[in-house]
Amino acid sequence: MKTKLQITRFIPLILVMFIFSGRLWAADSLRITLRQADSIFLSTNYQLLAASMNIEAQKTQIIQAELYPNPLFTADFNAYDPQNNKPFHIGSNGQMSFQLEQLITLGGKHQSEIDLAKTNAQNAELEFKDLIRQLKFQIHSNLHSLNHQEVLLNKYNNQLRLLDTILASLQSQVTIGNIPLKDVVRLKVEYLNLNNDRAELLKQMYDERSKIQTILRTNKIVVPVISEINVSSLKTLELEELNQIALENRSDYLISEQNKTLAKQNLIYQKNLAIPDLNLIASYDQSGGAFRNQFNIGFAIPLPFWNRNQGNIESAAHKVKQSEYADEDVKNSILADVQNSFSLFNQAVTEYKKATILYNSDFEITLKGMSDNFQKRNISLLEFVDFFESYNSAQAEIARIKTQLAVSAEQLNFTIGKEVY
């Protein structure tokens, strides 16, 4: 019995720890809205910084593709003249020759290389936008979850304080024998159960904060500043409108479209490679030609008798087909995602509307009335505990419904690639 009674001694200490930890959080916290979070991770997230460097790298490939082949200069000098027994005989009566070659690409290869480089650069930009889309969904979802968890945590703290007050009052009544000890112990069990729920909620909050801190690259305690969604002001959009928005804005679909373009450009490039390039040659030979100080011009061109790049051309043609099928697959997948997210969002809105009708100020008024009446012994312990448990379940359910609505709205924005909710 002594052990059971000693539980109450720790209750004030626990509450002091709650308050103290809350003050520490306030001292080193980062209060941010969704827009501020977007601004922070755009400038600090390593994944985005790396992706932005990839864009710059791909743009430099356009510069490289625009460059022409360098001319090739060849010099040939006599090493040993056996007739005159002279090493390095390169004077006026010796031998040396020079040759200059310039490769002239034919068949549009140069422009094809530029087109391929530009498409790759555009893909890098689209990949960057898609990464932003994914990170925004992750950070927004985490902030919404954290926001509603903090609201629920405050309610748990208030309820624990209420139980603490009631237990302190009842403990004195137990001492003089007005109340049976079992009633106090039953309330202590309820206190511990609620405290366990609070501890589990805190664990979830720490997980959410850790994810947010990783994305934002901050060690501060992140405190979301988010207004509750106003369901009555939400836009009413039909599924077909959302499908069209998704196909116009989803970066992964635009990348898929670009990949089709890339495959077609590669096919053109492979066909161009079948056309031989021309080498223009200018040379000077001091003594080794038909006559002294001989100047020559000429050209060299491969004869495409056997290798006309047939294999690469056929492979590129198959890749065009492959890109078309892949594009259709991405499109169908996106449309299915939009339909699913749209259904989940509508379900969340319906559930939220029903919950807001059922849950109102009556809950708080009833809780206060039940608490006062229990302390006045107007109601039994069983009635109070039963209502208290139902009230806590309702609080957790309301928090879940609000989180579900906010996250489903973010999910729909993520799915269509544009913020409409």
C-alpha positions as CSV (number, residue, x, y, z in Angstrom):
1,M,0.0,0.0,0.0
2,K,2.9,2.3,0.8
3,T,4.3,1.8,-2.7
4,K,0.9,2.8,-4.3
5,L,0.6,5.9,-2.2
6,Q,4.1,7.0,-3.1
7,I,3.1,7.3,-6.8
8,T,1.4,10.6,-6.1
9,R,4.6,12.1,-4.8
10,F,6.1,11.9,-8.3
11,I,3.2,13.5,-10.1
12,P,4.1,17.1,-9.2
13,L,7.7,16.3,-10.2
14,I,6.6,15.0,-13.6
15,L,4.5,18.2,-14.2
16,V,7.5,20.4,-13.2
17,M,9.6,18.4,-15.7
18,F,6.9,19.0,-18.4
19,I,6.9,22.8,-17.7
20,F,10.7,23.0,-17.6
21,S,11.2,21.1,-20.8
22,G,8.6,23.4,-22.5
23,R,10.6,26.4,-21.4
24,L,13.8,24.9,-22.8
25,W,12.0,24.3,-26.1
26,A,10.8,27.9,-26.2
27,A,14.3,29.2,-25.5
28,D,15.8,27.4,-28.5
29,S,13.0,27.0,-30.9
30,L,12.3,27.8,-34.6
31,R,8.8,28.9,-35.2
32,I,8.0,28.6,-38.9
33,T,5.1,28.6,-41.3
34,L,4.9,26.3,-44.3
35,R,6.2,29.0,-46.7
36,Q,9.1,29.8,-44.4
37,A,10.0,26.1,-44.3
38,D,10.0,26.0,-48.1
39,S,12.3,29.0,-48.2
40,I,14.7,27.5,-45.6
41,F,15.1,24.1,-47.3
42,L,15.5,25.6,-50.7
43,S,18.6,27.4,-49.6
44,T,20.1,24.8,-47.1
45,N,19.1,21.3,-48.2
46,Y,22.1,19.3,-49.5
47,Q,20.0,17.2,-51.9
48,L,18.8,20.4,-53.6
49,L,22.2,22.0,-53.6
50,A,23.6,18.8,-55.3
51,A,20.8,18.8,-57.8
52,S,21.4,22.4,-58.7
53,M,25.0,21.6,-59.4
54,N,23.9,18.9,-61.8
55,I,21.9,21.5,-63.7
56,E,25.0,23.7,-64.1
57,A,27.0,20.6,-65.1
58,Q,24.5,19.8,-67.8
59,K,24.4,23.3,-69.1
60,T,28.2,23.3,-69.6
61,Q,27.7,20.2,-71.8
62,I,25.8,22.5,-74.2
63,I,28.8,24.7,-74.4
64,Q,31.0,21.7,-75.0
65,A,28.7,20.4,-77.7
66,E,28.8,23.8,-79.5
67,L,32.6,23.6,-79.9
68,Y,34.2,22.4,-83.1
69,P,37.0,19.7,-83.3
70,N,40.5,21.1,-82.9
71,P,42.8,21.0,-85.9
72,L,45.6,18.4,-85.8
73,F,49.2,19.6,-86.5
74,T,51.9,17.1,-87.3
75,A,55.6,17.8,-87.6
76,D,58.2,15.3,-88.9
77,F,62.0,15.9,-88.6
78,N,64.9,13.9,-89.8
79,A,66.6,11.9,-87.0
80,Y,69.7,10.6,-88.9
81,D,70.9,11.2,-92.5
82,P,72.9,8.0,-93.5
83,Q,74.1,9.5,-96.8
84,N,75.7,12.5,-95.2
85,N,76.3,10.9,-91.8
86,K,74.4,13.7,-90.1
87,P,72.0,13.4,-87.1
88,F,69.1,15.8,-87.1
89,H,69.7,16.9,-90.7
90,I,67.0,19.5,-90.9
91,G,68.7,22.5,-92.5
92,S,68.1,23.8,-95.9
93,N,69.4,20.6,-97.5
94,G,67.9,18.3,-94.9
95,Q,64.4,17.0,-94.4
96,M,61.4,18.1,-92.4
97,S,57.7,18.1,-93.1
98,F,54.6,19.6,-91.6
99,Q,50.9,18.7,-91.9
100,L,47.7,20.3,-90.7
101,E,44.4,18.4,-90.5
102,Q,40.9,19.7,-89.8
103,L,37.9,17.4,-89.2
104,I,34.7,18.6,-90.8
105,T,31.6,16.9,-89.3
106,L,28.9,16.2,-91.9
107,G,25.3,15.1,-91.8
108,G,24.2,17.4,-89.0
109,K,26.1,15.6,-86.2
110,H,27.2,18.9,-84.6
111,Q,23.6,20.2,-84.3
112,S,22.4,16.8,-83.1
113,E,25.0,16.9,-80.3
114,I,23.8,20.3,-79.3
115,D,20.1,19.2,-79.3
116,L,20.9,16.2,-77.1
117,A,22.9,18.4,-74.6
118,K,20.0,20.9,-74.4
119,T,17.5,18.1,-73.7
120,N,19.7,16.7,-71.0
121,A,19.9,20.1,-69.4
122,Q,16.2,20.5,-69.4
123,N,15.8,17.1,-67.8
124,A,18.2,18.1,-65.0
125,E,16.0,21.1,-64.3
126,L,12.9,19.0,-64.3
127,E,14.6,16.5,-61.9
128,F,15.4,19.5,-59.7
129,K,11.8,20.6,-59.6
130,D,10.6,17.0,-58.9
131,L,13.0,16.8,-55.9
132,I,11.5,20.1,-54.7
133,R,8.0,18.6,-55.0
134,Q,9.0,15.6,-53.0
135,L,10.7,17.5,-50.3
136,K,7.9,20.0,-50.0
137,F,5.4,17.2,-49.5
138,Q,7.6,15.6,-46.9
139,I,8.2,18.7,-44.9
140,H,4.6,19.9,-45.2
141,S,3.2,16.6,-44.1
142,N,5.6,16.4,-41.2
143,L,4.8,20.0,-40.1
144,H,1.0,19.3,-40.2
145,S,1.4,16.1,-38.2
146,L,3.7,17.9,-35.7
147,N,1.2,20.8,-35.4
148,H,-1.7,18.5,-34.5
149,Q,0.4,16.4,-32.2
150,E,1.4,19.5,-30.2
151,V,-2.3,20.5,-29.9
152,L,-3.1,17.0,-28.6
153,L,0.0,17.1,-26.3
154,N,-1.4,20.4,-24.7
155,K,-4.7,18.7,-24.1
156,Y,-3.0,15.7,-22.5
157,N,-1.0,18.1,-20.2
158,N,-4.2,19.8,-19.2
159,Q,-5.8,16.5,-18.4
160,L,-2.8,15.4,-16.4
161,R,-2.9,18.6,-14.4
162,L,-6.6,18.1,-13.8
163,L,-6.0,14.5,-12.5
164,D,-3.2,15.7,-10.4
165,T,-5.5,18.3,-8.7
166,I,-8.2,15.7,-8.2
167,L,-5.7,13.1,-6.8
168,A,-4.3,15.6,-4.4
169,S,-7.8,16.4,-3.2
170,L,-8.8,12.8,-2.8
171,Q,-5.6,11.8,-1.1
172,S,-6.4,14.0,1.9
173,Q,-9.9,12.4,2.0
174,V,-8.3,8.9,2.0
175,T,-6.2,9.9,5.0
176,I,-9.2,10.7,7.1
177,G,-11.1,7.7,5.8
178,N,-13.8,9.5,3.8
179,I,-12.9,7.8,0.5
180,P,-11.7,4.2,-0.1
181,L,-8.1,3.8,-1.2
182,K,-9.2,1.8,-4.3
183,D,-10.8,4.8,-5.8
184,V,-7.5,6.8,-5.6
185,V,-5.5,3.8,-7.0
186,R,-8.0,3.5,-9.9
187,L,-7.4,7.2,-10.7
188,K,-3.7,6.7,-10.5
189,V,-3.9,3.9,-13.0
190,E,-5.8,6.3,-15.3
191,Y,-3.2,8.9,-14.8
192,L,-0.4,6.5,-15.7
193,N,-2.3,5.3,-18.8
194,L,-2.8,8.8,-19.9
195,N,0.9,9.6,-19.2
196,N,1.9,6.5,-21.3
197,D,-0.2,7.9,-24.2
198,R,1.5,11.2,-23.8
199,A,4.9,9.5,-23.8
200,E,4.0,7.7,-27.0
201,L,2.8,10.9,-28.6
202,L,6.1,12.6,-27.6
203,K,8.0,9.8,-29.3
204,Q,6.1,10.4,-32.5
205,M,6.8,14.2,-32.2
206,Y,10.5,13.6,-31.8
207,D,10.5,11.4,-34.9
208,E,8.7,14.1,-36.9
209,R,11.0,16.8,-35.6
210,S,14.0,14.8,-36.5
211,K,12.8,14.4,-40.1
212,I,12.1,18.2,-40.3
213,Q,15.4,19.1,-38.8
214,T,17.2,16.9,-41.3
215,I,15.5,18.6,-44.3
216,L,15.9,22.1,-42.9
217,R,19.4,21.4,-41.6
218,T,18.8,22.9,-38.2
219,N,19.4,21.8,-34.6
220,K,16.6,24.1,-33.2
221,I,13.3,22.8,-31.9
222,V,10.9,23.3,-34.8
223,V,7.5,24.7,-33.8
224,P,5.0,24.8,-36.7
225,V,2.8,27.9,-37.1
226,I,-0.1,26.6,-39.1
227,S,-3.7,27.7,-39.3
228,E,-6.4,25.0,-39.4
229,I,-7.8,24.3,-42.9
230,N,-11.0,26.2,-43.7
231,V,-13.1,23.5,-45.4
232,S,-15.8,26.0,-46.5
233,S,-13.2,28.0,-48.5
234,L,-11.7,25.0,-50.4
235,K,-11.8,25.1,-54.1
236,T,-14.1,22.7,-55.8
237,L,-12.3,21.0,-58.7
238,E,-13.5,18.1,-60.8
239,L,-11.3,15.0,-61.4
240,E,-10.8,15.9,-65.0
241,E,-9.4,19.3,-64.1
242,L,-7.0,17.8,-61.7
243,N,-5.9,15.2,-64.3
244,Q,-5.1,18.0,-66.7
245,I,-3.2,20.0,-64.0
246,A,-1.2,16.9,-63.2
247,L,-0.2,16.3,-66.8
248,E,0.8,19.9,-67.2
249,N,2.8,20.2,-64.0
250,R,4.1,16.8,-62.8
251,S,7.9,16.9,-63.3
252,D,8.2,13.2,-63.6
253,Y,5.7,13.1,-66.5
254,L,7.5,16.1,-68.2
255,I,10.7,14.2,-67.8
256,S,9.1,11.2,-69.4
257,E,8.0,13.4,-72.3
258,Q,11.5,14.8,-72.5
259,N,12.9,11.2,-72.6
260,K,10.8,10.6,-75.7
261,T,12.3,13.6,-77.3
262,L,15.8,12.5,-76.2
263,A,15.2,9.0,-77.7
264,K,14.1,10.6,-81.1
265,Q,17.1,13.0,-81.0
266,N,19.4,10.0,-80.4
267,L,17.9,8.1,-83.4
268,I,18.6,11.2,-85.6
269,Y,22.1,11.4,-84.2
270,Q,22.8,7.7,-84.9
271,K,21.6,8.1,-88.5
272,N,23.8,11.1,-88.8
273,L,26.8,9.1,-87.6
274,A,26.4,6.8,-90.6
275,I,27.4,9.8,-92.8
276,P,31.2,9.9,-93.0
277,D,33.1,12.9,-91.8
278,L,35.6,14.8,-94.0
279,N,39.3,15.4,-93.1
280,L,40.9,18.4,-94.9
281,I,44.7,18.2,-95.1
282,A,47.4,20.7,-95.9
283,S,51.0,19.7,-95.8
284,Y,54.6,20.9,-96.5
285,D,57.5,18.6,-97.3
286,Q,61.0,20.0,-97.6
287,S,62.9,17.2,-99.3
288,G,60.8,14.0,-99.1
289,G,58.4,14.7,-101.9
290,A,58.6,14.5,-105.7
291,F,60.4,17.8,-105.5
292,R,61.8,20.2,-102.9
293,N,59.7,22.4,-100.8
294,Q,56.5,20.7,-101.8
295,F,53.1,22.1,-100.7
296,N,50.1,19.7,-100.8
297,I,46.4,19.8,-100.0
298,G,44.1,16.8,-99.8
299,F,41.3,15.2,-98.0
300,A,40.4,11.9,-96.3
301,I,37.0,10.3,-95.9
302,P,36.0,6.9,-94.6
303,L,34.2,4.7,-97.2
304,P,31.0,3.3,-95.5
305,F,31.1,-0.1,-97.2
306,W,30.6,-2.3,-94.1
307,N,30.0,-0.2,-91.1
308,R,27.1,2.1,-91.6
309,N,26.2,2.3,-87.9
310,Q,23.3,-0.2,-88.6
311,G,23.3,-1.7,-85.1
312,N,23.2,1.6,-83.2
313,I,20.5,2.9,-85.5
314,E,18.3,-0.1,-84.9
315,S,18.9,0.0,-81.2
316,A,18.0,3.7,-81.1
317,A,14.7,3.0,-83.0
318,H,13.8,0.4,-80.3
319,K,14.6,2.9,-77.6
320,V,12.2,5.3,-79.2
321,K,9.4,2.7,-78.9
322,Q,10.6,1.9,-75.3
323,S,10.3,5.6,-74.3
324,E,6.8,5.8,-75.8
325,Y,5.6,2.8,-73.8
326,A,7.4,4.1,-70.6
327,D,5.7,7.5,-71.1
328,E,2.2,5.9,-71.4
329,D,3.0,3.9,-68.2
330,V,4.0,7.1,-66.3
331,K,0.8,8.8,-67.6
332,N,-1.5,6.0,-66.5
333,S,0.2,5.8,-63.1
334,I,-0.2,9.5,-62.5
335,L,-3.9,9.5,-63.5
336,A,-4.4,6.6,-61.1
337,D,-2.6,8.5,-58.3
338,V,-4.7,11.6,-58.9
339,Q,-7.9,9.6,-58.7
340,N,-6.8,7.9,-55.5
341,S,-5.6,11.1,-53.9
342,F,-8.8,12.9,-54.9
343,S,-10.9,10.1,-53.3
344,L,-8.9,10.2,-50.1
345,F,-9.1,13.9,-49.9
346,N,-12.9,13.9,-50.4
347,Q,-13.2,11.2,-47.8
348,A,-11.1,13.3,-45.4
349,V,-13.2,16.4,-46.0
350,T,-16.4,14.4,-45.3
351,E,-15.0,12.9,-42.1
352,Y,-13.8,16.3,-41.0
353,K,-17.2,17.9,-41.5
354,K,-19.0,15.2,-39.6
355,A,-16.4,15.3,-36.8
356,T,-16.7,19.1,-36.4
357,I,-20.5,18.8,-36.1
358,L,-20.2,16.1,-33.4
359,Y,-17.2,17.6,-31.5
360,N,-18.0,21.1,-30.1
361,S,-17.7,23.0,-26.9
362,D,-20.1,20.5,-25.2
363,F,-17.1,18.2,-24.7
364,E,-15.1,20.8,-22.6
365,I,-18.2,21.9,-20.7
366,T,-19.1,18.3,-19.9
367,L,-15.5,17.5,-18.8
368,K,-15.5,20.4,-16.4
369,G,-18.9,19.4,-15.1
370,M,-17.9,15.8,-14.6
371,S,-14.7,16.8,-12.8
372,D,-16.5,19.1,-10.5
373,N,-19.3,16.6,-9.7
374,F,-16.9,13.8,-9.1
375,Q,-14.9,15.9,-6.6
376,K,-18.2,16.7,-5.0
377,R,-19.1,13.0,-5.0
378,N,-22.2,13.6,-7.1
379,I,-21.1,10.9,-9.6
380,S,-19.3,7.6,-9.1
381,L,-15.7,6.9,-9.9
382,L,-16.8,4.4,-12.6
383,E,-18.8,7.1,-14.3
384,F,-16.0,9.7,-14.2
385,V,-13.3,7.3,-15.5
386,D,-15.6,6.0,-18.3
387,F,-16.2,9.6,-19.5
388,F,-12.6,10.5,-19.0
389,E,-11.4,7.6,-21.2
390,S,-14.1,8.5,-23.9
391,Y,-13.0,12.1,-23.8
392,N,-9.4,11.1,-24.4
393,S,-10.3,8.8,-27.2
394,A,-12.3,11.7,-28.8
395,Q,-9.3,14.0,-28.5
396,A,-7.0,11.6,-30.2
397,E,-9.5,10.9,-32.9
398,I,-10.1,14.6,-33.6
399,A,-6.3,15.1,-33.9
400,R,-6.1,12.2,-36.3
401,I,-9.0,13.5,-38.5
402,K,-7.5,17.0,-38.7
403,T,-4.0,15.6,-39.5
404,Q,-5.6,13.3,-42.1
405,L,-7.3,16.3,-43.8
406,A,-4.2,18.4,-43.9
407,V,-2.0,15.6,-45.1
408,S,-4.5,14.4,-47.7
409,A,-4.6,18.0,-49.1
410,E,-0.8,18.0,-49.3
411,Q,-1.0,14.6,-50.9
412,L,-3.3,15.9,-53.6
413,N,-1.1,18.9,-54.2
414,F,1.9,16.5,-54.4
415,T,0.1,14.2,-56.8
416,I,-0.9,17.0,-59.3
417,G,2.4,18.8,-58.9
418,K,0.7,22.2,-58.0
419,E,-0.6,23.8,-54.9
420,V,-4.4,24.1,-55.3
421,Y,-5.3,23.3,-51.6
